[in-house]
């Protein structure tokens, strides 16, 4: 007779785990049960969060120790990613080590370990798994293999005081970026990965060149558009920055969210305000249309972006704009009106 697995409360699931009856949980089922605990870990109630964390740990250890581990490599990857999203890197690595004992040459599992292992001090294990990954032909690698390997090498680069080692790591990172582009030429991440390396090396021209190449070669490249618009804004090239922000928003019209659109609207509002202030310096007053356009961008951003630094900046800039333009914030922009009250 088949058993039905019921996803219930943390207490009820915990009781199942503590019972003496041995049931081998498929990885997908265990992950489904874990979602209840993961939701409660973020609770404002400390005792509820600690209880959920304890139950999750018991569940993970049970999955690792059971004799039958039903699930493919993607199931192990998905489970580890869900746990890592809550910054539980030790638990994620426990799962990945078990998954890698079954699928020792799976690219995603090896790459995941590099990503999470550096965040919980498992550096020696990372070194071992990186060696395994490095011996697998690059043609088999997906984006995680390249991107997370570069992140791992970046971790080592930032902690090295040896010029010889730094040079070696730099060459290795750039070699991986080149292989990334060669094997996955239409993946935007290959360009962003290379741009990250040049940013690390403080080579702004090379970083900008790579981002521009991405925008030239790819029809959709929202991450690179955002990155380049940031660079241009910081150096005062506001008109081109605005063009790239608009492209980033257009390119972001995808089935899965790829960039922080709230931040893009924030940056667009700041860019339009900078342009308006430039025009004002040569005698062109800020129009009601221009002011309302900026209000609209900030209001949209506030509905998505809640970081204190950005919110405080929008509040300060809005107050300046209201006073200088003489145009009040329209009532329909409720979030912005509430902010400046």
Steps between C-alpha positions, in 0.01 A plus 500: 500500500644839399549763767376854454747766614308791650668841519370631830627716784861496621385327818318226311789446259740496794295228664528289183878536503524402867285191465667162502360398163764503225380665178743583223407848375560584134702821471210689339271401786755601761542837325122551499489433875796731551310795350283513812807531720668750267195726519506492880876566526429860396244541778527798735434254782848383607372175653300414189801572279731289717254212505468512121878505463532198729235311303666589169838379625341171614337459160823563310700262718233234455513538120879472506503192722220299342608201296282569197545848353241529224553804280708626210778758504253783432303404812815530714587830334152646556491391864843653570410826324178538698689457826785728396250779427453521878881528545513147643820421312619223733177306452509563125855365484400193704237426235739566213767270644241224515378577149856499369560158653232379257571734206874578543542676165182702483593853393224682687561320830874562482443865412241542776751372752757758391238772542379397845813337641693828502219653708529246780874438519522168313794618296692171490192322365460779245856443382432129454174553313655772282768254392229250403307767309812628323568156350155480339502622135377860482260413220288322763485800732191717544502861618526403868825314440666808354341770713537324836855390419594862434331599826707235681823622340401856590465387862857366487629810318362735765680306775838455338808714570722324246553688173583173326179337619294810416634496144422131466145545631445796269607297197284207608194720542543663159555158342172378647322812372637434151382137511161619627458730198624235258267225620196714592526798264138613541496490879505852648662360813822433306541874442401595851743243641789651303391852601510389865860391457607835354313679779695292751823596324402871495507505119203724426567541128511125444188456716312758292622349171364157597162644600474692173592185308215315672250771409624491142498120462189405696140593433415467870754604764326670795776429753770652282276799417448563872869460578611739226232756585636503856852569371381777269288664769792505742714692251224739396408361155132537584345492151665172401430360847129578452499324162655189655261505797209501257656210311552311827131534584402389150736202509366404843161410348567128552316211662747494790622804687862566404575840653381729778252716308433707812862610498482581126203732556689661790802557276278627217340757730842618618626521142200704382545732798869548420410585139231743616747673731753526215233663282407734784858624519473631143166667564244226424252468785381157612164436335201344671525204261868442589429526873207256482712260295756489782226464762363203304840325490556545873147382582546181295838442662357538850250224428790259439817639659520534878870547576533787745776682311296512178179595678674784687653627176163498322344690788771766499498541120121517486486777761757698299304444178170610653657819633699587189237415239198625693299197387350282776501122487177375333270311740520183288863453605397373842829340606699813424248727672512281808880509500531880506221567750 
